[in-house]
């Protein structure tokens, strides 16, 4: 059974053209869980916090996964891809050798809430062609268990109550050598759930509503609201709701164990590769 080994509180920051958000993974040097580089939560009812959006900007060397809970965002990129993100939708973008895209709100009032996750790519995939995929909410399976708990499976396969559930983004896909598992869990107060997680894969949780208890006594620990919890190795994790209902993400993937050199939106293995990425972007070779 996996245990909670580190708690990473989310820190308020801003990105894009001033969008207010909270960053847990990636907020400080060393706050990463290979191959996960960064997790941002954006959440506001005030349009001034999000209306400027994320104008055109580049990426190279990793994948971005945007998961919307509330609101409407539009993606456009230099390859001609265009997609609308509405509540429950997911955008899975493999930047690889380079993509220039924008993510702009399509609303002037109301709540905007969701997550963006960065997943590193292995060295031999960093310069592959970019790939973009929209995943509508209706394509994402959600399983309701007899305890009242529910699990939404965005990526990977999980065994729950004797049934196997596979998300629309599946590890065996040749594009996803990190074999990611991406679950959205909802547990009523005091209800526990044991979730299988592949042994040897790095994993963490992020609580976005309520509080959770992770692990089994006597090693169980509390994971507070808006914090990421890094897990030890093992083949499953026990999660329990607190005094109220809890909602959280569970992320796991095969670690790359490769050097990581990051400069803003570029993530490569060496400084020389970063310098090349900057030069390629400045000279217009990203758009070739």
C-alpha positions as CSV (number, residue, x, y, z in Angstrom):
1,X,0.0,0.0,0.0
2,X,1.4,3.4,-1.0
3,X,1.9,6.1,1.7
4,X,2.1,9.8,1.6
5,X,5.7,10.9,1.5
6,X,5.6,14.6,0.7
7,X,3.0,17.4,0.7
8,X,3.4,20.2,-1.8
9,X,1.1,23.1,-1.1
10,X,-0.2,25.0,-4.1
11,X,1.2,28.6,-4.4
12,X,-0.7,31.5,-5.9
13,X,0.9,32.8,-9.1
14,X,-0.1,34.0,-12.6
15,X,0.7,33.0,-16.2
16,X,-0.2,33.8,-19.7
17,X,-1.4,37.4,-19.9
18,X,-2.0,37.5,-16.2
19,X,-4.3,34.6,-15.5
20,X,-4.4,33.9,-11.7
21,X,-3.8,30.3,-10.8
22,X,-2.3,28.0,-8.1
23,X,0.8,25.9,-8.9
24,X,1.8,22.9,-6.8
25,X,4.2,20.7,-8.9
26,X,6.7,23.0,-10.6
27,X,6.2,25.8,-8.0
28,X,9.8,25.4,-6.8
29,X,12.9,23.7,-8.0
30,X,12.7,20.0,-7.2
31,X,8.9,20.0,-6.8
32,X,8.4,17.6,-9.6
33,X,7.3,13.9,-9.8
34,X,9.1,12.3,-12.8
35,X,7.7,12.5,-15.5
36,X,5.2,15.1,-14.2
37,X,6.7,18.6,-14.5
38,X,3.9,21.0,-13.4
39,X,0.3,21.1,-12.2
40,X,-1.7,24.3,-12.3
41,X,-5.2,24.9,-11.0
42,X,-7.1,27.9,-12.4
43,X,-10.2,28.8,-10.5
44,X,-12.1,32.1,-10.3
45,X,-15.6,33.7,-10.6
46,X,-14.0,37.1,-11.4
47,X,-13.4,37.6,-15.1
48,X,-10.5,40.0,-14.4
49,X,-8.6,36.9,-13.1
50,X,-8.8,35.0,-16.4
51,X,-10.2,37.2,-19.3
52,X,-6.7,38.0,-20.8
53,X,-6.1,34.2,-21.3
54,X,-3.0,32.7,-22.7
55,X,-2.1,34.4,-26.0
56,X,0.1,32.6,-28.6
57,X,3.2,31.0,-27.0
58,X,5.5,28.1,-27.8
59,X,6.2,24.7,-26.3
60,X,8.8,22.0,-27.0
61,X,9.7,18.7,-25.4
62,X,6.7,17.7,-23.4
63,X,2.9,17.2,-23.3
64,X,0.3,19.6,-21.9
65,X,-3.0,18.2,-20.6
66,X,-5.9,20.7,-19.9
67,X,-8.9,19.5,-18.0
68,X,-11.9,21.8,-17.7
69,X,-14.3,21.7,-14.8
70,X,-16.2,25.0,-15.5
71,X,-16.1,27.6,-18.3
72,X,-15.2,27.7,-22.0
73,X,-11.7,28.0,-23.5
74,X,-10.6,27.8,-27.1
75,X,-7.3,26.3,-28.4
76,X,-5.7,27.4,-31.6
77,X,-2.3,26.5,-32.9
78,X,0.1,27.2,-35.8
79,X,-0.6,23.7,-37.3
80,X,-4.3,24.6,-37.9
81,X,-5.8,22.8,-34.9
82,X,-8.7,24.5,-33.2
83,X,-10.7,23.1,-30.3
84,X,-13.2,24.3,-27.8
85,X,-12.9,23.2,-24.1
86,X,-16.2,23.1,-22.2
87,X,-17.0,21.6,-18.7
88,X,-15.6,18.0,-18.5
89,X,-13.6,18.2,-21.7
90,X,-9.9,17.4,-22.0
91,X,-7.2,18.7,-24.4
92,X,-4.2,16.4,-24.8
93,X,-1.4,18.2,-26.7
94,X,2.0,16.6,-27.4
95,X,4.2,19.6,-28.2
96,X,7.2,17.4,-29.1
97,X,9.5,19.3,-31.5
98,X,7.4,22.4,-31.3
99,X,4.0,24.0,-31.3
100,X,2.8,27.6,-31.0
101,X,-0.7,27.8,-29.5
102,X,-3.1,30.0,-27.7
103,X,-5.8,29.2,-25.1
104,X,-8.3,32.0,-24.8
105,X,-11.5,32.3,-22.7
106,X,-14.8,32.3,-24.6
107,X,-16.7,33.9,-21.8
108,X,-16.8,37.4,-20.2
109,X,-18.4,36.3,-16.9
110,X,-19.0,33.3,-14.7
111,X,-16.7,30.7,-13.3
112,X,-13.5,29.4,-15.0
113,X,-12.0,26.4,-13.4
114,X,-9.7,23.6,-14.5
115,X,-6.2,22.2,-14.5
116,X,-3.2,22.1,-16.7
117,X,-0.7,19.3,-16.3
118,X,2.8,19.1,-18.0
119,X,4.1,15.6,-18.7
120,X,7.7,15.2,-19.8
121,X,8.6,13.2,-23.0
122,X,11.6,10.8,-23.3
123,X,14.6,12.1,-25.2
124,X,13.8,10.0,-28.3
125,X,10.4,11.6,-28.6
126,X,11.1,15.2,-27.9
127,X,11.7,16.0,-31.6
128,X,8.8,14.0,-33.1
129,X,6.0,15.8,-34.9
130,X,3.5,17.7,-32.6
131,X,0.1,16.1,-32.0
132,X,-3.2,17.5,-30.7
133,X,-6.3,15.8,-29.5
134,X,-9.7,17.1,-28.2
135,X,-11.5,14.7,-25.9
136,X,-15.2,15.6,-25.3
137,X,-16.6,14.9,-21.8
138,X,-19.0,12.3,-23.2
139,X,-16.1,10.2,-24.3
140,X,-14.6,10.0,-20.7
141,X,-16.1,7.1,-18.7
142,X,-17.3,7.7,-15.2
143,X,-17.9,4.8,-12.8
144,X,-20.1,5.1,-9.8
145,X,-19.4,2.6,-7.0
146,X,-21.7,1.0,-4.5
147,X,-20.2,3.2,-1.7
148,X,-21.3,6.4,-3.5
149,X,-17.8,7.1,-4.7
150,X,-17.3,7.9,-8.4
151,X,-14.2,7.7,-10.6
152,X,-13.7,9.4,-14.0
153,X,-11.0,7.7,-16.1
154,X,-9.2,10.2,-18.4
155,X,-6.1,8.2,-19.2
156,X,-5.0,4.6,-18.5
157,X,-6.9,1.6,-17.2
158,X,-8.0,0.9,-13.7
159,X,-9.7,-2.0,-11.9
160,X,-12.6,-1.1,-9.7
161,X,-15.2,-3.3,-8.1
162,X,-14.2,-6.2,-10.3
163,X,-14.5,-4.2,-13.6
164,X,-11.8,-2.8,-15.8
165,X,-12.3,0.7,-17.0
166,X,-10.2,2.3,-19.7
167,X,-10.0,6.0,-20.5
168,X,-9.9,7.5,-24.0
169,X,-6.2,8.3,-23.6
170,X,-4.7,4.8,-23.0
171,X,-1.1,3.9,-22.1
172,X,-0.5,1.4,-24.9
173,X,-0.9,4.2,-27.4
174,X,2.5,4.6,-29.1
175,X,2.5,8.3,-28.4
176,X,2.3,7.8,-24.6
177,X,5.4,5.9,-23.6
178,X,5.0,7.1,-20.0
179,X,1.8,5.0,-19.7
180,X,-0.1,7.7,-17.8
181,X,-3.0,7.1,-15.4
182,X,-5.2,10.2,-14.9
183,X,-8.2,9.8,-12.6
184,X,-10.7,12.3,-11.1
185,X,-12.1,10.9,-7.8
186,X,-15.1,11.9,-5.8
187,X,-15.6,10.4,-2.3
188,X,-18.5,11.0,0.2
189,X,-17.5,11.9,3.7
190,X,-15.8,9.1,5.5
191,X,-15.9,6.8,2.5
192,X,-12.7,4.9,1.6
193,X,-11.5,3.6,-1.8
194,X,-8.5,1.5,-2.7
195,X,-7.2,2.4,-6.2
196,X,-4.7,0.1,-8.0
197,X,-1.6,1.9,-9.2
198,X,1.2,0.1,-11.2
199,X,4.2,-0.7,-9.1
200,X,7.3,1.3,-10.2
201,X,5.2,4.2,-11.5
202,X,5.5,7.5,-9.8
203,X,2.3,8.9,-8.5
204,X,0.7,11.9,-6.7
205,X,-2.7,13.2,-5.6
206,X,-4.2,16.7,-5.8
207,X,-7.1,17.6,-3.6
208,X,-9.4,20.3,-5.1
209,X,-12.4,20.0,-2.9
210,X,-12.4,19.1,0.8
211,X,-9.7,17.1,2.6
212,X,-8.5,13.4,2.3
213,X,-6.7,10.9,4.4
214,X,-4.1,8.8,2.4
215,X,-2.9,5.4,3.5
216,X,-3.9,3.0,6.1
217,X,-3.4,3.2,9.9
218,X,-0.9,3.7,11.4
219,X,0.8,5.4,8.5
220,X,-2.4,7.3,7.3
221,X,-1.8,11.0,6.8
222,X,-4.1,14.0,6.0
223,X,-3.8,15.7,2.6
224,X,-5.3,19.2,2.8
225,X,-7.3,21.2,0.3
226,X,-5.3,22.5,-2.7
227,X,-2.2,20.5,-2.0
228,X,-0.4,17.8,-3.9
229,X,0.6,14.6,-2.1
230,X,3.5,12.6,-3.4
231,X,3.1,8.8,-2.9
232,X,5.6,6.1,-2.1
233,X,5.9,3.0,-4.4
234,X,3.4,0.2,-4.1
235,X,0.6,-1.4,-6.1
236,X,-2.3,0.5,-4.6
237,X,-3.3,3.6,-2.6
238,X,-6.1,3.9,0.1
239,X,-7.9,7.2,0.0
240,X,-10.7,8.3,2.4
241,X,-12.9,11.3,2.5
242,X,-12.7,13.6,5.5
243,X,-15.6,15.2,7.4
244,X,-17.1,16.3,4.1
245,X,-17.0,15.0,0.6
246,X,-13.6,15.1,-1.2
247,X,-12.7,15.5,-4.8
248,X,-9.2,14.9,-6.0
249,X,-7.0,13.9,-9.0
250,X,-4.8,10.8,-9.0
251,X,-1.9,10.9,-11.5
252,X,0.6,8.1,-12.1
253,X,3.1,7.3,-14.9
254,X,6.3,5.5,-15.7
255,X,9.3,7.6,-14.7
256,X,11.8,8.6,-17.4
257,X,14.9,9.0,-15.2
258,X,16.5,11.3,-17.7
259,X,18.1,14.8,-17.2
260,X,15.6,17.6,-17.2
261,X,16.7,21.1,-18.4
262,X,13.8,23.6,-18.5
263,X,13.7,27.2,-19.8
264,X,10.2,28.5,-19.6
265,X,8.1,26.6,-22.1
266,X,11.0,24.5,-23.4
267,X,11.9,21.2,-21.6
268,X,14.9,19.3,-23.0
269,X,17.7,17.1,-21.7
270,X,20.7,19.4,-22.2
271,X,21.4,23.1,-22.2
272,X,22.5,22.9,-25.8
273,X,19.1,21.6,-26.8
274,X,17.4,24.4,-24.9
275,X,19.6,27.0,-26.8
276,X,18.6,25.3,-30.0
277,X,14.9,25.5,-29.1
278,X,15.2,29.2,-28.4
279,X,17.0,29.8,-31.6
280,X,14.5,27.7,-33.6
281,X,11.6,29.7,-32.1
282,X,13.2,33.1,-32.7
283,X,14.1,32.2,-36.3
284,X,10.6,30.9,-37.1
285,X,11.5,27.3,-37.5
286,X,8.7,26.2,-35.1
287,X,6.2,27.3,-37.8
288,X,7.9,25.5,-40.6
